[in-house]
């Protein structure tokens, strides 16, 4: 079947962009090829692959897991089902860090997943900064390492629970310490939600999505560790956390529990929803 006829046949079943992505992946051509060669006739095997991908998408499988790639902050990241698919709203965190990062800074990314946050930051600065990326999943770290190699950035990858790996023999003396954390913040009740908004989540690593009754269980543990790190090393880091907008009040209360003197700022995403929490610490 030719591209133009295939497009017309599936116009009501799938979004144009999604159609383009899976078709170009199935025939191993750039998306531009689809429009410059609408008369191109798919081979039997190309058509079978397209139908297979279309069926997977109809069941909720995110396209990024088919194409093994997802754009984030202008870069194409390798992804598979061992890591969360990078979201556009997380780009807000990267933008905020880029406003504050300086030469001789140290960057620590907790729950790094695909590595999209530290890699995007490093690719958009001229300075060389010492960078650590931590994840509890070894398989996720393999994905992050692959992306770091692709973009030729120097990152120290650490395996472990939240900030614990950084406690061991790492010199954190720097003009500025920046910590980013995009931890699981979806409460477990969402697992039974079958709405169009959440159905695709069942294909993503559950450990990277769901936690506790209110989604702040891991942030509670993270902040407890952060308090110890600050006191042990006499640090004043700037910390950025991504949250669900509905957690704004609760996260402020949680931060004050561990860091009563901290200055807290809520940053909105492009949809004008509370998305990133910036914490300035004082001893």
HUKA-V483650 format. One line per field, one symbol per residue. phi: phi as a letter, one per 40 degrees, with the letter a starting at -180 (. if undefined). psi: psi as a letter, one per 20 degrees, with the letter a starting at -180 (. if undefined). A space follows every 50 residues. Layout:
# HUKA-V483650
phi->???
psi->???
This chain:
# HUKA-V483650
phi->.cdccccccbdccacdccdccccccccfbcdcccccbccdbccdcccccd ccccccccchccddcccgaacafgbcbcbaccbccdbdcccdccdccccb cbcgcbbbbbgcfcgccccccccbbcccbcbbbbaccccccccccccccd bfbcbccbcicfcdccccfbcbcacabbbbabcdbcccccdccbcccbcc ccccdcccbbagcbgbdcccccccccccccccbfbbcbbbbcbcdccdcc ccccccccbccccbbbbccccgbcbbbbbccbc
psi->qqghhhghhjhihqqgggggghghhhjlqqhhhhhimiippqrghggggg hggggghhjipphhigikqpppkjqoppqajiqqppqhhihgggggghhi qrqjrppppplhdijhghghghijqhqpqppqppqiohhhhggghghhgg jlqopopppaocighiholpojorhppppqomrpjpqhhihjpkrhhihi hiiqohhjgppahjjjghhggghghhggggggjlqmrppppprphijggh hgggghghmhjqpppppqaijkqpgpppopqq.
